């Protein structure tokens, strides 16, 4: 029975290490913007995310359509983004087109390099959804 506890402890420790590693890599990978969304109660929620530029717009990417910030923008696409110390208002438009998804993945890989490679290995990229930020 003791070996089961040791095994479970090791698995929990490994999972915690991987989560910390992914979080650390996402913060150290390069440019980070702060996205402000509103929850169902109208309270502002901040999320730090990577950003790329394409087609005269800034783009974010949700690794999963169940991410909290992504669920909030689907409910209310009016957002604020702080980038380079400047805050602006946008309408966040999810784009569920595989070609756009693949293009945004490629731009993220080019911009964030090894950090993107590590994070991409931790998820199924086919479930990602690019989000176009349209200035208000």
C-alpha positions as CSV (number, residue, x, y, z in Angstrom):
1,X,0.0,0.0,0.0
2,X,2.9,2.3,0.7
3,X,4.2,2.0,-2.9
4,X,0.8,3.3,-4.1
5,X,1.1,6.4,-1.9
6,X,4.7,6.9,-3.2
7,X,3.5,6.5,-6.8
8,X,0.6,8.9,-6.4
9,X,2.9,11.4,-4.7
10,X,5.3,11.2,-7.5
11,X,2.6,11.7,-10.1
12,X,1.2,14.7,-8.3
13,X,4.7,16.1,-8.0
14,X,5.4,15.6,-11.7
15,X,2.1,17.2,-12.6
16,X,2.8,20.2,-10.4
17,X,6.2,20.5,-11.9
18,X,4.8,20.4,-15.5
19,X,2.2,23.1,-14.7
20,X,4.8,25.3,-13.1
21,X,7.1,24.8,-16.1
22,X,4.4,25.7,-18.6
23,X,3.4,28.8,-16.6
24,X,7.1,29.8,-16.3
25,X,7.8,29.3,-20.0
26,X,4.6,31.2,-21.0
27,X,5.8,34.2,-19.0
28,X,9.4,34.0,-20.2
29,X,8.7,33.3,-23.8
30,X,8.4,36.9,-25.0
31,X,5.9,39.7,-25.4
32,X,2.9,39.4,-23.0
33,X,-0.2,41.5,-23.1
34,X,-2.9,41.8,-20.4
35,X,-6.4,41.0,-21.5
36,X,-9.3,42.4,-19.4
37,X,-12.6,40.7,-19.8
38,X,-15.8,40.9,-17.7
39,X,-17.2,38.0,-15.9
40,X,-21.0,37.2,-15.6
41,X,-21.2,39.6,-12.6
42,X,-19.5,42.4,-14.4
43,X,-16.2,42.1,-12.5
44,X,-13.0,42.7,-14.5
45,X,-10.8,39.7,-14.9
46,X,-7.2,40.0,-16.2
47,X,-5.3,37.3,-18.2
48,X,-1.8,37.5,-19.5
49,X,-1.4,36.2,-23.0
50,X,0.9,36.0,-26.0
51,X,0.0,38.2,-29.0
52,X,1.0,38.3,-32.7
53,X,0.2,40.7,-35.4
54,X,-1.3,39.8,-38.8
55,X,-3.6,41.4,-41.3
56,X,-3.4,44.8,-39.6
57,X,-4.8,43.3,-36.3
58,X,-3.4,41.9,-33.1
59,X,-4.3,38.2,-32.5
60,X,-4.6,36.2,-29.3
61,X,-5.0,32.4,-29.2
62,X,-7.0,30.2,-26.9
63,X,-5.3,26.9,-26.4
64,X,-8.7,25.4,-25.5
65,X,-12.2,26.8,-26.1
66,X,-13.0,26.2,-22.5
67,X,-10.4,28.6,-21.2
68,X,-12.0,31.1,-18.8
69,X,-11.0,34.2,-20.7
70,X,-12.2,32.7,-24.0
71,X,-15.6,31.8,-22.5
72,X,-15.9,35.3,-21.2
73,X,-15.2,36.9,-24.6
74,X,-17.8,34.7,-26.2
75,X,-20.3,36.0,-23.6
76,X,-19.1,39.6,-24.0
77,X,-16.6,40.4,-26.7
78,X,-15.9,43.9,-25.5
79,X,-12.4,43.8,-24.0
80,X,-9.4,45.9,-23.1
81,X,-5.8,45.0,-23.8
82,X,-2.7,46.5,-22.3
83,X,0.3,46.2,-24.6
84,X,3.6,48.1,-24.2
85,X,2.0,50.1,-21.4
86,X,-0.9,51.4,-23.5
87,X,-4.5,50.2,-22.9
88,X,-7.0,50.2,-25.7
89,X,-10.6,48.8,-26.2
90,X,-11.3,46.1,-28.7
91,X,-14.0,43.7,-29.9
92,X,-12.6,40.2,-29.6
93,X,-13.6,38.0,-32.6
94,X,-13.0,34.3,-32.4
95,X,-12.1,32.9,-35.8
96,X,-12.8,29.1,-36.1
97,X,-11.2,28.6,-39.5
98,X,-8.5,25.9,-39.7
99,X,-6.4,27.9,-42.2
100,X,-6.4,31.0,-39.9
101,X,-5.7,28.7,-36.9
102,X,-2.7,27.2,-38.6
103,X,-1.4,30.7,-39.7
104,X,-1.7,32.1,-36.2
105,X,0.1,28.9,-34.8
106,X,2.9,29.5,-37.3
107,X,3.2,33.2,-36.3
108,X,3.2,32.3,-32.6
109,X,6.0,29.7,-33.3
110,X,8.0,32.2,-35.2
111,X,7.7,34.9,-32.5
112,X,8.0,32.7,-29.3
113,X,10.3,30.0,-30.6
114,X,11.3,27.3,-28.1
115,X,8.6,28.5,-25.6
116,X,5.9,27.9,-28.2
117,X,7.4,24.5,-29.0
118,X,7.2,23.4,-25.4
119,X,3.7,24.7,-24.8
120,X,2.5,23.2,-28.1
121,X,3.7,19.8,-27.0
122,X,1.4,20.0,-24.0
123,X,-1.9,20.4,-25.9
124,X,-3.8,19.5,-29.0
125,X,-3.4,22.5,-31.3
126,X,-6.5,21.5,-33.4
127,X,-8.7,22.7,-30.5
128,X,-7.1,26.2,-30.4
129,X,-9.1,29.2,-31.5
130,X,-7.5,32.4,-32.8
131,X,-9.0,35.7,-31.6
132,X,-8.8,38.8,-33.7
133,X,-8.7,42.1,-31.8
134,X,-10.7,44.7,-33.7
135,X,-10.1,48.3,-32.4
136,X,-13.2,50.1,-31.1
